[in-house]
Amino acid sequence: MGFSLAVPSDAEILQAFADGDIEAAAAAFVRKYQAFVYATAYRFLQSREDALDVSQEVFLRAIQHIHQFRGESSIKTWLYTITRNAAASWVRKYRRDLPIPEDFDPNQRLVSAEAPPDQQVEGRELQDILDRIILQLPEKQREVFVLRYIEGMSYEEISKVTGTSVGGLKANYFHAIKKIGAKLREYGYEIPK
């Protein structure tokens, strides 16, 4: 089939797999979702090397089992579930203490590269503070906050992935927002209550 330089749709990728064009489909699949899978693994593992290892494992599993994808959720939701399970397995296997890293660098940034230099520095400082605050949230609140606010998933999608009710997710998100706001105020940022 082959793909153009444009990012193919999920339907096009799945069709390429179904047509037996495994190499092109796998390359497009990885290219489209590698940042998402890596960022998700990193948020769980807080280690660049571990996140890279888990990301590779996720894509191997996903490509090997792509025929089992039933389309009941989005591919992104399906990959999130695989990534979360792979990260949990990694932690159990290696029994790691997961400290908050000093160099946390998620793929989402608050400041634009086109902003004036002084705003870029201030924005990076705020992003670094926010990254540390997010890592300090309880695991469930952090997961819901990242999926809702950073990844832009709906509560319904998050519910499918986590097995938590929409009401429970909204409560966790609310508590996460309150804690983040309180911590940002401690750092001197004006956040409406």
C-alpha positions in Angstrom: 0.0 0.0 0.0 2.6 2.6 1.0 1.9 5.8 2.7 2.4 9.4 1.7 4.2 11.9 4.0 0.9 12.8 5.6 0.0 10.9 8.7 -2.3 8.0 7.8 -5.6 7.5 9.6 -6.1 4.6 11.9 -8.4 3.0 9.4 -5.7 3.2 6.7 -3.1 1.7 9.0 -5.5 -1.1 10.0 -6.3 -1.8 6.4 -2.6 -2.0 5.5 -2.2 -4.6 8.2 -5.2 -6.5 6.9 -3.8 -6.3 3.4 -0.6 -7.9 4.5 1.6 -4.8 4.1 3.0 -5.3 7.5 6.3 -3.4 7.1 4.6 -0.2 5.9 1.7 -0.5 8.3 4.0 -1.1 11.3 6.3 1.9 10.3 3.3 4.2 10.0 1.8 2.9 13.2 5.0 3.5 15.2 5.6 6.9 13.6 2.0 8.0 14.5 2.0 6.8 18.1 5.6 6.7 19.3 5.5 10.0 21.1 2.3 9.1 22.8 3.5 5.6 23.9 6.9 7.0 25.1 5.3 9.9 27.0 2.8 7.5 28.7 5.5 5.0 29.6 7.7 7.8 30.9 4.9 9.2 33.1 4.6 5.8 34.8 8.3 4.9 35.0 10.0 8.3 35.3 13.1 7.0 33.5 14.0 7.7 29.9 15.8 4.3 29.4 12.9 2.3 31.0 10.3 4.2 29.0 12.2 3.5 25.7 12.4 -0.2 26.6 8.8 -0.4 27.5 7.8 1.6 24.4 9.6 -1.0 22.2 7.8 -3.8 24.1 4.4 -2.1 23.6 4.9 -1.8 19.9 6.0 -5.4 19.6 2.9 -6.5 21.5 0.6 -4.2 19.6 1.8 -5.2 16.2 1.8 -8.9 17.1 -1.8 -8.6 18.3 -3.2 -5.9 16.0 -5.6 -8.5 14.6 -7.2 -8.7 18.0 -8.0 -5.0 18.0 -11.9 -4.9 17.9 -12.4 -1.2 17.4 -14.5 -0.9 20.5 -12.2 2.0 21.5 -9.7 4.1 19.6 -6.3 2.7 18.8 -4.9 5.4 21.2 -7.0 4.0 24.0 -6.0 0.5 23.2 -2.3 1.5 23.1 -2.7 3.3 26.4 -3.9 0.1 28.0 -1.1 -1.9 26.6 1.4 0.7 27.7 0.0 0.9 31.2 0.1 -2.9 31.6 3.6 -3.1 30.2 4.8 -0.4 32.6 3.2 -2.1 35.5 4.8 -5.4 34.5 8.2 -3.6 34.2 7.8 -2.1 37.7 6.9 -5.5 39.2 9.7 -7.3 37.4 12.4 -4.9 38.4 10.9 -3.8 41.8 12.0 -0.2 41.4 11.7 2.8 43.6 10.5 5.5 41.3 11.9 8.9 42.5 10.8 12.2 41.0 13.4 12.9 38.4 15.1 16.3 38.2 15.0 16.3 34.4 11.4 15.4 33.8 10.6 16.4 30.2 7.2 15.4 28.9 6.4 15.9 25.3 3.8 18.6 26.1 5.1 22.0 26.9 3.2 25.1 28.1 5.4 27.7 26.2 5.6 28.2 22.5 9.0 28.2 20.8 7.8 31.5 19.1 7.4 33.3 22.4 9.9 36.0 23.3 13.0 34.6 25.1 11.9 36.0 28.6 8.5 34.4 28.2 10.2 31.1 27.1 12.4 31.0 30.2 9.4 31.9 32.5 7.3 29.3 30.7 10.0 26.6 31.1 10.2 27.3 34.8 6.5 27.0 35.2 6.4 23.8 33.2 9.2 22.3 35.3 7.3 23.2 38.5 4.1 21.8 37.0 5.8 18.6 36.0 7.1 18.1 39.5 3.7 18.8 41.0 2.0 16.3 38.7 4.5 13.6 39.7 3.6 14.2 43.4 -0.1 13.5 42.8 -1.5 10.2 44.0 -1.2 7.7 41.1 -4.9 7.6 40.2 -5.2 11.5 40.2 -2.1 11.8 38.2 -3.3 9.2 35.6 -6.7 10.9 35.2 -5.1 14.4 35.1 -2.6 13.4 32.4 -5.2 11.5 30.3 -7.8 14.3 30.5 -5.8 17.5 30.5 -2.6 16.6 28.6 -3.8 13.8 26.3 -7.2 15.3 25.8 -9.1 12.1 26.3 -12.8 12.1 27.2 -14.0 10.8 30.5 -15.7 7.9 28.6 -12.4 6.9 27.0 -10.6 7.1 30.3 -13.3 5.0 31.9 -12.8 2.3 29.3 -9.1 2.3 29.8 -9.0 2.4 33.6 -12.2 0.6 34.5 -13.2 3.5 36.7 -16.6 5.1 36.6 -17.0 8.5 35.0 -18.1 9.9 38.4 -15.0 8.5 40.0 -12.8 10.0 37.3 -14.4 13.4 37.7 -13.8 13.3 41.4 -10.1 12.3 40.9 -9.7 15.1 38.3 -11.3 17.6 40.6 -9.0 16.7 43.5 -5.9 16.8 41.1 -6.8 20.3 39.9 -7.3 21.5 43.5 -3.9 20.1 44.6 -2.1 21.5 41.5 -3.7 24.9 42.1 -2.7 24.9 45.8 0.9 23.9 45.0 1.2 26.5 42.2 0.0 29.2 44.7 2.8 28.0 47.1 5.2 28.7 44.3 3.8 32.2 44.0 1.6 31.8 40.9 -1.8 33.5 40.9 -4.3 30.8 40.4 -8.1 31.5 40.8 -9.6 29.3 43.5 
